[in-house]
């Protein structure tokens, strides 16, 4: 189902690169929402699709709110 601009929601995507060179994207606000691709362009296309699928199958009303990512040295 297509969403109008007034229905668009924004999500934070955490992007990492694994040891084999694949980009891995995940959405902290949506449990189990992640995908991978060989390029960033492909990753962004895939993550949009995965977000849409996750929204279809789960109620995100009570999902945790993403605050941010911190870097710390130990």
N, C-alpha and C positions, 0 to 999 in steps of 0.2 A: 504494500500500500504506500503510495507516494504521500509525502508530508508537505504541507504548504510552509512558506517561510515563517509564519507565526507559530507553527508547530515544531520548528527545528529546535533540537537540543544540542548542547555542546558537551563534549566529553574530553577528558585528558587522556592522551595516549603515551604510554611509556615505551620508548624504543631502545632496544639493545641490539648488539651484534654478538652472535655466538662464535664459538671457536672455529666453526666451518665457514664463517663469512656470511651466514644468513642473518637478515634483519628480523627481529622478533618484536612484535607490537602487542601490548596488552592494555586493557582499559580497567583501571582499579575499581571504578564505580560499578562495573558489571562482572559479577562472578563468572569465571570461565571464559571470559571474552578475550581471546588472543589468537594470533595468526603469525605466519612467517612468510618471507619472500626473499628473493635474491637481490632485489633493488628497492630503494625507498619508494619510488613511484608505484611499484607493484604492491608494496606493503600498504600504502595508504589506500589504494583501491580495495584491497582485501579487508582492511580493518573497517572500512565503511560498511562493507557487506556483512561482516561478522557482527558489528554493532546493531545493524538492522535486524539480523536474525535473533540476537540476544533480546532485543526489545520486544520481539514478537512472542517470546516464550517465557519471559519473566516480568514480574511486577517490580519496577525499580523505585517505587515510592519510598520504601524503607531502606534502600541501599545506603551504604556508608558514603559520606561526602569526601571526595579527594581534597586533601589540604595542600600537599606539595611533596617535593623530594628534597632531602637534605644530604649534603656530602660531609663526611666526618673523617678525620685522620686519627688513627689509633696506633 
